[in-house]
Amino acid sequence: VTEALNIRTGDGNVEGLFKLCQFDAGSGGIFLAVDHILKDKNHGEIIVKRCRGIEYHESHGVPPEEIKFICEWDTDMMQIMVQVINPEIRLITQKLPPRKSPDEIYCHWEFALGR
């Protein structure tokens, strides 16, 4: 996979992480609209504009605090993935549900290496 995505051993930067995120079939199935914003090879943001999981929970009346817990758990799992790429990449959570309105983004994370 790393060869196909042109990720070289030792790169371990945010650009390589984003390549893997875009290839990940799991997140592609749940995140219906997501932006990967690469500011430079060591700094970027992921903004989830639509999420199948959150939409399901919201439409079935799951309490906001439970949705928040689920998304915090997802963030913990994302941190593990980041650590595999490079333990020096910092994952900074900018926004998680609950949402205040239906047109608000779902999640927003920032990734930084060497900042």
N, C-alpha and C positions, 0 to 999 in steps of 0.2 A: 504494500500500500504506500509506504513512504517513497518508494522509487517512482511509482506512478504519479504521485502528487508532487514530485521533485522536492521532497523534504530530506535534507541531508543530515546524517548523524552529527550531532553537535550544534545544529542550528538552534534548536530549542528556543525560538523566539515567538513572539505573538503572531507573526505572519504564518509560521508553521502550524501553530495551534488553530488558527482560523481555517487553514486548509483542511485540517482534520475535522473540525466542526462542520464544515460545509459538506464533507464526505459522509459524515455519520448518518446512517439511515434512521437511527432512533430519533434524533432531534428533528430530522426532516419530516417524520411522520406526525410529530406533535406540534411543532412550530409551523403554522401555516403561512406566516409572513414574518420574516426576520431580516434585519439588516446587519451585515458585518462591516463595520467601518474601520478600516485600517488607516490610522493616522501616520504611522511609519512602521517599520518592521518590528519595533519593540513596544508599540502602543496602539491599542484599538478598543473598540466598543462593540458590544452585541446588544441590539435593541429588538425585542420581540413585540411585534405589533398585533399578532393573533396567535393564540395558543389553544389547541384543541382541548387539552386537559382542563385549563381554567374555564373555558367556555362551557364544558360539560358540567363542571362543579357549580358554576354560577347558575346555570339553567335548571339545576336540580336542587337549588336551595341550600347548598352546603354553606355553613356559616363562614364568614370572612376570615376568622381566626384559624379555622382548619385549612382553608386555602393558603393562607400565609405560611402555616407550618409545612405544607406540602412543598411550597416553592422554596422555603429555606432548606429543606432536605435536598431538593434538586441542586441548589447552590452548593451544598456540601459535596455532592457527587461531582459537580463541575470542578470544584477545587481539587479533588483527587485526580481528575483528568489533567488539570493544569500542572499538578506536581509531577506527573509522569513525563510531560514534555520538558519542564524545567522548574525545579522547586523555587527558583528565584522570581518567577512571574507572579506578580501580585494580582489577585482577583478582588476587585472593589465593587460591591453591590451598590448601584445607584438607585434602583427602584425595584420593588417586588409588590405583588398584590397584597392586600386587596386594592382594587381600583375604585376610584371615587365616582367615575362616570364611564359609560360604555365606550366612549371614544378615546379614553386614556390608554397609553401603552400598557402592556402586561409586565414586562421585565426589562431591566437595563443593567448591564454589567460593563465594567471597564477592566482592561487587562494592561498591565504595565511591567516592563522589565527594565531595571536600572534607573528607576525614577524615584 
